[in-house]
Amino acid sequence: MEAKSNLRTCPKGHQYYKSSDCPTCLICEKERKPSFGFLSLLGAPARRALENHHILTLEQLAEHSEKEILAFHGLGKSTIPILKTALKEKGLSFTDL
């Protein structure tokens, strides 16, 4: 069964269609995507998961284990190789808790 899309308006006035209950405005999300840095390599759900846990730098990311990061809602196994590569390029890695 296909979900019906509903027209929504975000607090900034953007109008967009969405079929899920997720309140995230697609237009706002696209506007706030970083243009550089490791967060720019991630999809919106993974980026929001890290931001919601106050992980904004690779140094902050390196303070966590891979297992901890995978437990964040919105972050899946496909994101881990991207994060590992970014950490490695900076001479960092996940902690071994």
N, C-alpha and C positions, 0 to 999 in steps of 0.2 A: 504494500500500500504506500503510495507516494504522499509525503507530507505537503500540506498546502502552505505556500509562502504568504506571509503577512507583511503589509507595508508598515514600517516603523519609522519613527523620528527620534533621533538621539537628542540629548540636551543641547548640542551645538546646532541643531536644526537640519542635520543631514537626514535625508530620507533614503531608506534601503529596504530590500525585501529579505526576510529570513524565515526559515521554516522551523527552526529549533527555538527552545526557550532561552537560549543564550542571549544576554542583553548587550553583547559587544557590538558596537557600530563598526561595520566593515570599512567605512570611509575613514573614521577616526583612527582605526587600527593601522590602516595603510599609511596615513599621514605621519604617525608617530614611530614608524619603523626606522631604526637607525640606518644611516647610510654607510657606516664603517664600524669596525670592531666586531668582536665575536658574536654579539647579540644580533648583528645584521645578517648573520649566516643562518639564523634559526627561523622557523615558522612562528607565527603569532602565538599559538598555545604554549610552545616551549619557552619562548621569550617571556611571556606573561608569568609562567610558572617560576622562572628564575627571578624576575623582578618582584614578584609577590613574596619571595623569600629573601629579598634584599641582596641578591647576587647580581652585581652590576659590573664587576671586573673579574678578570681571570684569576687574580690573587684571591678574591673572595670565593670563587669557584673551587680553587685548589684546597680550601679549608674543609671541603666536604668529600665524602667517599662516593664512589660511583653508585653504590646501593642507595645512599641517601638521596641522591639526585633522581634516580629512577623512581623513587617513591613519590615525587612531586606530581600532582595531578596536572596533566597536560604535557608531560615530558615522557617520551618513549625511548625504546632501545635504538631506534634509528638516529636519535639525536646524539647519543653517546660518542660515536666515532667523530662527529663534527667537533664536539667539545674536547675530546682527547687530542685531536690534531691541533686545535687552537692552543690548548695548554702546552703541548710539546713544543710548538713554535716559540713559546715564551720561556721554555726551560722549566715548565711546571708539570704537575700531574695531580690526579685525584689523591686524596689521603688514603691511607690503608687501615682505617679504623678497625 
